[in-house]
Amino acid sequence: VGEWAFANCESLKAISLGENVEEIGDFAFYYCTSLESITVDSNNANYSCDINSVLFDKNKTTLIQYPAGALRSTYTIPDSVETIAAMSFSSVKYLTAVNLGAGIENIDVDVFFEAYSLKTISVSESNKYYSSDSNGVLFDKNKIVLIQYPVGNERTSYTIPSGVQTIDYSAFAGC
């Protein structure tokens, strides 16, 4: 499946990956705002999905794509996940809260791009690399880098903590 293969397919509601799919290009499902379901053949050696139709690599260490049109309002990323791929939560319609598990070590760029309904990001206290504040803002563990302000947060003002030294690229994009 090539890069951007299904990008902007706003009517696509479900996709099934067969057992022979070996590679999925970057941003393959970008802006598929009606995509509610992703399934993967159980014999596929490279990919898997969870009961929420979220796409992962086979070992569930990399979260590749959250279906943007899924009707749930909250999602907890499993502790097995170490990497969240770029734009994997972009354009989600109904997700208002995401909880990052203890195992996450790497968050790629623009993970929550155009996630206009997302109001809060929380991080497991056991996570060694990331943290969040009481406003649902995502930081590195020591709160030196502000990574993502949730685009759907309805506050009209926010004070960046005094210890922050870096604001990541697009941390406030779309707010």
N, C-alpha and C positions, 0 to 999 in steps of 0.2 A: 504494500500500500504506500504510494508515494507521498512526498511532502505535500501538504495542503490538499490532498486528494478529495476530501469531502467538504472542504472549507466553504462556509456560507450556504450549505444545504439546509436552509431554514425549515424545510418541511420534513426532513428525515427524522423518523421517530424511533427506529430500531436498526441495529446493525448486528450481524452475526459473523464472527470470524471463524473460518474453517480450520481444520487441523493442519493445513499446509501453509498457513500464513507465517512467514519467517521474519518479516520486517515491517514496521509501521513508521513511516516518515514523520518528521516533526510537523506539528500543527495539523495533522491529518483530519481532525474533527473540529477545527477552529470555527466558532460561530455557528455551530449546529444547534441552534437554540431550542429546537423541539426534540432533540435526541433524549429519549427517556430510558433506553435500554441498550446495553452492550452485552452480548453473550460471546463466549469463546468455546469452541469444541474442546471437550475434555482431553482429547488426544493431541492437542496442540502442544508442541514442545517448547514454545517461546512465550506464550501469553496465557493469562488467566483473568478471571473476574470474580468479584465477591458477590454476595447475595443482593447487594445494592446496585449491581450492574456497573461497577466501577472497574475500569481496565487497568491491569497490572502486568508486569513481566511475570514469567512463570512462577518464580519464587516469592512473589508479592513483596519484593524489596524496592521496586520502583513503581510509583503511582503514575500512570500514563495519561489517563483521561477520566474525568468525572463527567457523566452525561449531563449536559447543560440544561436539558429540559426535565430532569428528574423532579418529581413532585415533592420530595422530602425537604424539610426546612433545616435539618441539622445532619451533619455527617462527622463521624469520628474516624480518622485515619488510623488503621491498625498499627500496632507497635512494631510489626515486622518491616514496615516501610522505612527505608533509609533515605530515599530520594523522591522528591516531588518534581516531575518534569515540567518544563516551561509550558505555560498557558493551560495547564491541565484543569484548572477551575475557571477558565475564562468564559465570560458570557453566561454564567449560570443564572437561571431565571428565578428559582424559588429558594435556593440555599441562603439562609440568613446567618447560620453559625457553623463554623468548622472547628473541629478539635484535632490538634496535631499530636500524634502519638510520641511515645518516649524514644523511639528508634530513629527519628528523622535526623539526618546528618547534613543533608544538602537540599536547599530549596532553590530551584532554578529561577530564571528571570520571568517576570510577568505571569506568575502562577495564577494570580487572581485578577488578571486584566479584564476590565469591563464586567466585573462581577457586581453589578449594581444593586443587587438585593443583599449582599453580604454585609452584615452589621457588626459581626464580632469574630475574631480569630483567637482561639485559646490554645495554650500549649501545655502538655503534661509537665508537671513539676519535675518529673524524673528525666526530662529531656536534657542532655548535656550540652546542646548547641543553640537552642532557641528558647525564647520566653515571650510572654505577652503581659500587658498591663491590664488594669481594671477596666480600661476603655475598649479592650479587645484589639489592641494594636500589637503587631508582630515585631519583635526585636531579636537580635542575637542574644545569647545567654546573659551577657553582662550589661545589656541595654546600652551599648555604645553605638550600635548601628540600628537605626529605625528602618525596618525592611518593608512593612506594608501597613498602611492605614486602610481599614476596610471601607471600600468605596460606598457601600450602602449605609454607613454609619450616619445617623441623622443629627449628630451634634453640629452646632453652628460655629463652634470654636474648639481648638485643641492646643494645649501648651506642650510643646516638645520638652521632655525631661532634660534637665541641665547636664546630665552625663552623656547625652547623645553627641557623638563626634561626626557621624556620617549618616546621611539620609540616602538610602538606596535609590537607584534609577527608577522612576515611575512610582515611587512609594505613595504619592498622593494623586496619581493620575486618575482623572474621572470623578474626583470628589466634588 
